[in-house]
Structure formats: C-alpha cells, structure tokens
Amino acid sequence: MQLSSVRAVITGGVSGLGLGVAQYLVANGGKVALFDLNDEKGAAAVAELGADNAHYFSTNVTDEAGVAANLAAARAFLGGLNVVMNCAGILGAGRVLGREAAMPLANFQTTVMVNLVGSFNVAKAAAELMQHNEANGDGERGVIINTASVAAYEGQIGQAAYSASKGGVVGMTLPMARELARFGIRVLTIAPGVFWTPMVDGMPQNVQESLAASIPFPSRLGLPADFASLVGHIIGNTYLNGETIRLDGAVRLAPK
C-alpha cells in the first residue's frame, strides 16, 4: 500500500505516539481520523495537520456502538478506510498487594478494558468495514496495527495489569491475522520499549539520563518519529503479517 493512498483511523491520535503517526502519514500524503478523548488537544492536532487532512472524533474505545458509529463517520470524511492504528492506552500501574490492601479488581479491569478490549473493539469494527474495500494488486484491503509493549514480555513489579493487557494484544495478533487473511486484511502489533512521553518529560534530568543509559543502542529514549517510521514500513511491506515487532533498542526490562 502506498502511503499517499492511506486513509487511517488512529486511536490515541492527538498526542504521543498516535500524533506522531498522524504527522508522518499526513506528511506523506495520507489522511487521518483521530480518535481520542481530549477535545482541546484534538482541535490543536487538526489545526496543525490541516482540516482537509485530519478530523477529530471524541471516542471511548471501549464503547462498542460509539466506535462503530465513529468509524463509519471517519470513513465518510476520509473517503475510505484502509488503515487502523491502535495507540489508545493507559498505564494502569499498581501492585497486586499494595501497602494498605490488594489491588481493587476495578483497577485491573479498567486497564484490560482500555488496552486490550478497546484495541479489539476498534479492530473488529474496522475489519467489518475494510472487508468491502476493493482489493489492490496484492489482494490487500486493509492493515490493522496494534500497540503492545515490551512489558508484555518483561513486566515489572507494579505492571501486572498493564502487562496482562498488552500480553493479550500480542496474543490476539496471529489468530486475527490468520482469520482476516481471506479478506486481504493484515494484522500486526508493535511492542515499543522506553519512549519519550509527557510523563518522562516531567522527570528530573538525572532520571531521564538514567533511563536512556539503560538502553543498549541507541542509548536514548524512543521518539514518536521512530514509531511512526516503523508504521510507515509496515503499511508499505505487504509481506509483513501476523507478527509483533519489538521497537526497543534491545532493552530488556529489569524487575523494577
């Protein structure tokens, strides 16, 4: 698929990795619909990207009916839908046994609902629309890209809920790719390592330097541009399918 032909929905699209992907796709001739829950940042993102290239939809990814309705509206704005990039997620940090009590089940459920169920909810509703696309020369009708984390493999203390949610995203990648193959829809997942986020930006300089030093090479935090570049390659390389790709500078997380 050529980047200039991309008509993409990006969840978590108004900041961080999602916004980085939106910027990359628009710069390469694509159009994007941004699904998120921050109206102010949504308006700013559209102003930056251009109203002809981007539109913001206030979207709770766990709302089945709302997601389906917004995907239909996004397809109408974009003039088609052939890429979905799931970047929406929450950290959900907390120990199983805290200082005062065990983790409330609601905390675990919320993290899994947003990160795992939300990704599935958007993916399956998008696939339902993509199956009707006209196939390109490779027989391809669409690409779904999810975001996991290296914590799916080396979850740290306090990441039980987060790691479980991201492990679920990894686990559904291959079976979903196998099922949707007959429709010409590819499914992949990116598992990013330690990336530059607004949370990291607020940390003391010495903490930032320590995080960067923990990454073998390159010894720096990942940037949204690194993530977006991989997304662009995935979109363009039709033979990539059913795989989770670590994007982490060879880092392996310590227990804490």
Salt bridges, closest charged atoms under 4 A:
GLU64 OE2 - LYS124 NZ 2.70
GLU140 OE2 - ARG186 NE 2.65
GLU154 OE2 - ARG246 NH1 2.74
GLU154 OE2 - ARG252 NE 3.95
ASP226 OD2 - ARG220 NH1 2.85
ASP248 OD2 - ARG246 NE 2.60
ASP248 OD2 - ARG252 NH1 3.22
